[in-house]
Amino acid sequence: MSTRWGSKLLLFAIFAFLITPLSTLWSVSFQPVSPDELKMTSEPKAPGAPAIILFRQVDRDDRGLTAHEDVYFRIKILTEEGRKYADIEIPFFKGQGNIVNIHARTIKPDGTVVDFNGKAFDKSIVKARGVKYMAKTFTLPDVQVGSVLEYYYTENLAEYLIIDSHWILSNELFTKKAKFTLKPYTSDSLPVNLRWTWNFLPPGTTPPAQAPNRVVSLDAADIPAFQTEDYMPPENELKPRVDFIYSEDSFESDANKYWKKFGKKRNDQLETFIGKRKAMEQAVASVVSPGDSPEVKLQKIYARVQQIRNTSYEQEKTEQEQKRDKEKEPTNVEAIWKKQYGNGAELTWLFLALARAAGFEASGMWVADRRNYFFHTNSLDGGRLDANVVVVKVNGKDVFFDPGAEFIPFGMLPWVETSVQGLKLDKDGGTWALTSLPACSESAIQRKAELKLNDTGELEGKLVVTYTGLEASQRRVDQRFSDDADHKKFLEDEVKEAIPIGSEVELTKQPDWKNSTSPLVAEYTLKVPGWISAAGRRALLPVGLFSAPEKHLFDHANRVHPIYFEFPFQRSDDITIDLPLGWQISSVPEPQKLDAKAITYNLEAKNEKGALHLNRVLNVDVVLLPKENYDTLRKIFQVVRTVDEEQVTLSPGASTGGN
């Protein structure tokens, strides 16, 4: 379960000794605009850019109980298209920080200043692959080509988040100049050490350095615009960045020594947390039966842990509710079992304790989730191991579990924890291991349609969509706070988005949203007007009814970044179409079979006693591909699109031949 569990324990110990916070706010303000900036019409180092960042400043202060960042932007609008940058979005993750002290203004080309006096609104943002965050949004007034936009704000971060200190240098716009500073956390009671690493600094940039006053700073210039692409690795992994690492221990330069020391410490913490053997044996006795097979025992334990209240997946409480509850966090697995609640990380460790009590060989493991970064052991940053899983020996093989992750089926992990390196803990410091990656067939979207074609070319009938594995769990997690009406719209929209033309979709049976063990199955009525087209005395019916998601996939000629899928997946369509009385199937496309090893595609159209049967299966059994493989990947999906556009030839009946 992804969490800051281990790191928060470390930082809580540090802050417990803090007596007087050093919370001196840094102030930022508007800066004078120069005549040259007003006259500027283009930037030679960013030809054709709609706008550029003239100057950006980020001042981070990690002192005190909470960290904060002062951020300043100055943007030059160069083209009509660039006026869209008057719509400002300041991103933040709810629960991890808040945006305050927003000031903004527009400087017209003639130097006239128009202050922003409006209000910023909170907006939920969904990026590619379902990543969600909040943003403060507002629009600057009177923006025209040649204007200079200025705004600054402060982000107050949640307690204990100094472990997330970092600078991300690049932006979607070219940056002419940028300045970054950090006032690091210090403590008079405990030694707190700081070091930093950097990745992809722009050419000619001097690495960050610390001044005698302990402030770390970095100046950069001519930072290229960051290009966003579909199916690319996490942005923060690709952008120039500086990461800051805090530790109460002195830093170890030898990687083996560092991780051994880190592993022993984490193992000691874990064994203290789960070391309630007698209580766990009593708990297991109430869950399993003596005659159960080992796998049945483990399934029962897994299911029982998932029934416990998981505070990591609850809606955030108001301050009044938090004060009312004042719930004391459990300090060990026995307390979790008695209270029947815990966060995701604690529930995963409870599963470990119960599995051991049931006689299984099981170990705890810290892994680095791959949602925002990729983990490298040479980073010597234990804070990156921010998710915990359990490794259980089942029939002689290591099987990975994370019951603290909501709606994850038995024997699977959340996608962010699959195929990642982690430290499997033991008393000697642990060993590195790679978590499992499910096959594409285990996470599938299966569509089964029984349709009729009428004389006007409309398809109508029933559709059943089945989501399995990670496809099901992701939707259950994303929709866990939605009501039936929201569920209905969400599912109907997904079907509509899969069909290349406008369609009418009505959900007739809601799936089971609460059960992690079963597939997510939704039933619909479906109407697709005008699916066939006339060709003389014949009619043509395309075979790719649900092919819209692949229609424009990888159709750009060039690629900047590697290709990154969250997890292997399968899309399968089984469609039966009954024809109107008197209609006949004249010809069907030849069966297509494309086998590119990691990606396979099959399509078959059959005439089955006058009914058309279409079977289409796309398997993507890969996660990361270097950009050098892009041309091959692009050609594969060009074939997929071409085949999806092939047509079945129909001969209408005599009574409808003129339609």
Secondary structure, DSSP 8 states (H G I E B T S, - for coil): -B--HHHHHHHHHHHTT--S--------------HHHHH----TTSTT-SEEEEEEEEEEE--SSEEEEEEEEEEEE-SSGGGGGGEEEEEE-TTTEEEEEEEEEEE-TTS-EEE--S--EEEEEE-GGG-EEEEEEEE-SS--TT-EEEEEEEEEEEETGGGG-EEE---SS-EEEEEEEEE----SSS--EEEEEEES--TT----EE-TTS-EEEEEEEE------TT-S-HHHHS-EEEEEEESS---SSHHHHHHHHHHHHHHHHHHHH--HHHHHHHHHTT--TT--HHHHHHHHHHHHHHSEEGGGS----HHHHHHH-----SSHHHHHHHTEE-HHHHHHHHHHHHHHTT--EEEEEE--SSS----GGG--GGG--EEEEEEEETTEEEEE-TTSTT--TT---GGGTT-EEEE--TT--EEEE-----GGGSEEEEEEEEEE-TTS-EEEEEEEEE-HHHHHHHHHHTTT--HHHHHHHHHHHHHHHSSS--EEEEEE---SS-SSS-EEEEEEEEETT-SEEETTEEEEES-TT-HHHHTTT-SS---S-EE-SS-EEEEEEEEEE--TT-EEEE----EEEE-SSEEEEEEEEEETTEEEEEEEEEE--SEE-GGGHHHHHHHHHHHHHHHT-EEEEE--GGGTT-
